[in-house]
Amino acid sequence: MKILVLGAGKMGTWITDSLCFDHEVAIFDTEPRKLRFVFNTIRMTDPEEIRGFEPEMVINCVTLKYTVAAFEKVLPYLPSNCILSDIASVKTGIESFYKTSGFRFVSTHPMFGPTFASLGDLSKQNAVIIKESDHLGKAFFRDFYRGLHLHIFEYTFNEHDEVTAYSLSIPFSSTLVFAAVMKPMEAPGTTFQKHMKIARGLLSEDDYLLSEILFNPYTYDQVENIRKELRHLLDIIKERDMEGMTGFLAKVRKNIELEP
């Protein structure tokens, strides 16, 4: 298949590297310096080059803020049978774009990023394929993700954003609150260091990506649950309530299916 990747960032170059030996792949980015290290791939910086390439699929890997704008930039240069695809972590706004684009589409979400995942071994990682997607597009990404040994889930657009609010917004919010109370001092605790590593990894991500995940319409209720549980824990701590603490810990262990 002839595949055009939009955006030569971390995920764009990773997808290019993963596909370029089994498909004819081109990558488009308006910043030539970002294209220096891609291999076995056609490099493009001018949209006119896309017309001559005639891609059968476009995989949009630009920053979430510019996903729709990137599509709109290249649409005039695409053949009518081209399948549009994205890997956005929040689908708000993307569904409506697809419905008016006039093109077939497939929307997916690799549920990992270069910051946390070992890209050489993805056997413990997951990916989501959106149910409303074109059947040929879904078949392509099923084969691609299975070849990477990813666990595949299928959700509707709405279900995806709801699951994302649970699986990303809760840990993101908790990590941000942890980092917000840090101060310059040495803390040798192993648990502390693990949390600090997670916080540094999270905060190395793009601000807009973090914001959009937290601005997911389903996030507020999840973060409100954190606030309620923290309030409860604070009351237990303030009263030095051992019985309350025992009950709280028992509930938490049950939530994560940990035997007492």
Phi and psi in degrees as a GROMACS rama.xvg file:
@    title "Ramachandran Plot"
@    xaxis  label "Phi"
@    yaxis  label "Psi"
@TYPE xy
-91.6028  116.061  LYS-2
-121.257  131.104  ILE-3
-107.952  125.299  LEU-4
-102.255  128.937  VAL-5
-98.8307  120.794  LEU-6
98.6224  120.064  GLY-7
-103.045  42.2863  ALA-8
-84.255  -160.534  GLY-9
-60.3594  -50.9531  LYS-10
-73.4898  -35.9836  MET-11
-62.2205  -46.171  GLY-12
-70.9296  -32.5279  THR-13
-64.7211  -45.0395  TRP-14
-64.3487  -40.8112  ILE-15
-58.8425  -48.9447  THR-16
-60.0522  -36.4578  ASP-17
-74.2357  -23.4845  SER-18
-105.62  -19.1072  LEU-19
-70.3405  -13.8698  CYS-20
-93.1588  -14.1386  PHE-21
-111.529  -9.91889  ASP-22
-140.805  163.848  HIS-23
-86.5919  111.172  GLU-24
-117.494  138.552  VAL-25
-125.576  152.266  ALA-26
-129.199  134.572  ILE-27
-115.909  129.824  PHE-28
-153.216  140.687  ASP-29
-77.5076  -9.17467  THR-30
-106.267  103.076  GLU-31
-56.9769  -32.7138  PRO-32
-61.0507  -28.8545  ARG-33
-71.8609  -15.5097  LYS-34
-93.6637  5.22206  LEU-35
-63.166  -33.5033  ARG-36
-109.712  8.47062  PHE-37
-78.9807  149.384  VAL-38
-134.099  157.962  PHE-39
51.7365  34.9791  ASN-40
-143.232  140.848  THR-41
-76.9717  131.191  ILE-42
-101.989  133.146  ARG-43
-132.345  138.668  MET-44
-126.323  -9.86459  THR-45
-115.23  125.558  ASP-46
-56.1185  -27.9196  PRO-47
-60.6525  -28.2068  GLU-48
-65.7815  -26.6607  GLU-49
-65.7461  -37.2379  ILE-50
-58.9447  -43.355  ARG-51
-70.7568  -27.7657  GLY-52
-73.7933  -32.4985  PHE-53
52.3835  64.1587  GLU-54
-66.2874  147.489  PRO-55
-91.2786  -20.6654  GLU-56
-146.408  142.294  MET-57
-115.521  126.008  VAL-58
-108.794  111.407  ILE-59
-87.3714  113.972  ASN-60
-119.639  17.4187  CYS-61
-74.0436  168.102  VAL-62
-53.8094  140.277  THR-63
-48.4869  -37.9876  LEU-64
-58.3063  -31.1764  LYS-65
-111.485  12.7229  TYR-66
-57.898  -53.7541  THR-67
-66.0567  -40.8327  VAL-68
-61.4239  -38.2297  ALA-69
-64.9452  -41.8875  ALA-70
-58.9613  -49.0475  PHE-71
-61.2881  -30.1685  GLU-72
-67.7376  -35.1966  LYS-73
-101.352  -13.1298  VAL-74
-51.254  -42.2779  LEU-75
-64.0296  -15.2818  PRO-76
-104.31  4.94844  TYR-77
-100.194  143.282  LEU-78
-67.8982  154.163  PRO-79
-65.9816  -20.9628  SER-80
-91.655  4.8965  ASN-81
-69.5265  141.629  CYS-82
-97.8667  126.555  ILE-83
-87.1704  143.594  LEU-84
-146.529  154.777  SER-85
-138.074  163.31  ASP-86
-124.506  27.2444  ILE-87
-62.9377  142.476  ALA-88
-81.1751  -16.4042  SER-89
-131.459  130.071  VAL-90
-97.2107  0.770811  LYS-91
-55.8932  123.894  THR-92
91.5349  -26.0801  GLY-93
-75.7744  -38.721  ILE-94
-58.6255  -46.3036  GLU-95
-65.9767  -34.4456  SER-96
-62.2745  -47.6164  PHE-97
-58.4616  -41.036  TYR-98
-63.9174  -25.7303  LYS-99
-105.283  -1.37005  THR-100
-75.7268  -28.0367  SER-101
84.148  0.824281  GLY-102
-110.763  153.298  PHE-103
-67.402  155.691  ARG-104
-146.406  159.155  PHE-105
-141.706  125.423  VAL-106
-112.858  130.131  SER-107
-137.275  171.913  THR-108
-148.197  102.346  HIS-109
-66.6806  116.794  PRO-110
-84.3445  51.2232  MET-111
-160.837  168.657  PHE-112
-142.843  164.488  GLY-113
-59.6716  -22.0454  PRO-114
-68.0841  -42.359  THR-115
-105.318  -30.4528  PHE-116
-89.5678  148.013  ALA-117
-85.4374  106.653  SER-118
-70.0461  -10.297  LEU-119
-83.3509  -16.9689  GLY-120
-144.188  100.757  ASP-121
-106.683  18.2873  LEU-122
-65.1182  -18.0712  SER-123
-104.901  9.34713  LYS-124
-103.148  167.234  GLN-125
-126.68  159.65  ASN-126
-142.499  149.001  ALA-127
-113.752  136.831  VAL-128
-116.568  130.786  ILE-129
-78.4218  130.221  ILE-130
-61.1416  -34.507  LYS-131
-73.4611  -1.81919  GLU-132
-69.344  159.238  SER-133
-58.9315  139.63  ASP-134
-65.6525  -34.5306  HIS-135
-69.6792  -37.6684  LEU-136
-64.7812  -41.2563  GLY-137
-63.8332  -40.007  LYS-138
-62.9741  -39.7686  ALA-139
-61.3152  -48.8399  PHE-140
-73.7008  -29.393  PHE-141
-60.1002  -46.404  ARG-142
-64.4068  -42.6131  ASP-143
-63.315  -49.9715  PHE-144
-70.1082  -36.3103  TYR-145
-64.6084  -35.169  ARG-146
-64.2361  -22.9197  GLY-147
-94.1048  2.85282  LEU-148
65.8706  28.4772  HIS-149
-79.3598  150.548  LEU-150
-85.9465  127.737  HIS-151
-107.177  133.349  ILE-152
-121.19  150.493  PHE-153
-119.394  126.63  GLU-154
-134.999  157.636  TYR-155
-71.8285  170.279  THR-156
-55.2923  -48.1809  PHE-157
-66.1295  -42.6644  ASN-158
-61.0248  -39.1211  GLU-159
-59.3913  -48.3368  HIS-160
-67.5154  -31.1439  ASP-161
-68.0954  -44.6862  GLU-162
-65.6718  -39.2555  VAL-163
-61.7139  -39.9636  THR-164
-60.4119  -36.9675  ALA-165
-75.7657  -48.4791  TYR-166
-83.6233  -21.7477  SER-167
-112.897  -44.3471  LEU-168
-64.9663  -38.1746  SER-169
-64.098  -54.2263  ILE-170
-65.6054  -36.2455  PRO-171
-62.2398  -47.6273  PHE-172
-62.4079  -44.4732  SER-173
-62.2236  -41.1064  SER-174
-68.1193  -40.1864  THR-175
-64.4767  -39.7541  LEU-176
-65.8128  -41.297  VAL-177
-56.7485  -49.2439  PHE-178
-67.3986  -29.9643  ALA-179
-66.2374  -23.4131  ALA-180
-102.429  7.70607  VAL-181
-72.8506  153.054  MET-182
-144.472  158.411  LYS-183
-65.6619  98.8316  PRO-184
-161.68  152.681  MET-185
-84.1391  130.185  GLU-186
-131.316  108.82  ALA-187
-80.1222  -3.65723  PRO-188
-61.4395  136.804  GLY-189
-63.27  -45.5836  THR-190
-61.0121  -41.7095  THR-191
-60.0192  -45.6293  PHE-192
-63.5253  -36.4866  GLN-193
-65.1581  -42.9208  LYS-194
-64.1508  -39.4293  HIS-195
-64.3017  -38.7928  MET-196
-63.263  -42.4737  LYS-197
-62.7948  -44.0079  ILE-198
-62.8436  -43.0308  ALA-199
-65.6875  -38.6301  ARG-200
-64.5745  -44.8889  GLY-201
-61.2995  -45.2796  LEU-202
-77.2585  -3.09378  LEU-203
-84.6381  -7.79154  SER-204
-77.6711  164.653  GLU-205
-63.4436  134.115  ASP-206
-56.8023  -40.4554  ASP-207
-68.4693  -37.5459  TYR-208
-60.9302  -48.2486  LEU-209
-60.7878  -42.3926  LEU-210
-63.8003  -45.599  SER-211
-65.3425  -36.2023  GLU-212
-64.004  -41.3618  ILE-213
-76.4136  -22.9517  LEU-214
-87.5674  0.0428816  PHE-215
-47.6129  131.967  ASN-216
-58.8077  -17.4045  PRO-217
-94.8879  -1.2512  TYR-218
-73.6099  -38.8539  THR-219
-53.575  -47.4895  TYR-220
-64.073  -34.8425  ASP-221
-66.6643  -42.782  GLN-222
-70.3703  -33.359  VAL-223
-62.4174  -36.2774  GLU-224
-62.9142  -38.1079  ASN-225
-61.8955  -44.8485  ILE-226
-60.2028  -42.6645  ARG-227
-64.7017  -43.9268  LYS-228
-68.1531  -35.3266  GLU-229
-66.9039  -38.5406  LEU-230
-62.2338  -42.0826  ARG-231
-62.7976  -44.8134  HIS-232
-64.2263  -39.129  LEU-233
-62.2203  -40.4635  LEU-234
-62.4026  -42.2851  ASP-235
-62.0074  -43.6886  ILE-236
-65.5828  -44.0432  ILE-237
-60.7133  -40.8206  LYS-238
-87.9622  -1.40839  GLU-239
48.6135  47.759  ARG-240
-86.6715  95.1674  ASP-241
-66.8336  -39.2469  MET-242
-63.9851  -42.2869  GLU-243
-63.9974  -40.0309  GLY-244
-64.85  -41.4028  MET-245
-61.082  -43.664  THR-246
-65.8162  -39.8474  GLY-247
-63.424  -46.256  PHE-248
-65.2925  -36.6728  LEU-249
-63.8339  -42.0101  ALA-250
-63.9382  -42.8026  LYS-251
-64.0269  -43.74  VAL-252
-61.6093  -39.5922  ARG-253
-64.3874  -40.0462  LYS-254
-59.4186  -37.2315  ASN-255
-100.915  15.7358  ILE-256
55.5568  44.8885  GLU-257
-106.938  123.639  LEU-258
-67.4358  138.775  GLU-259
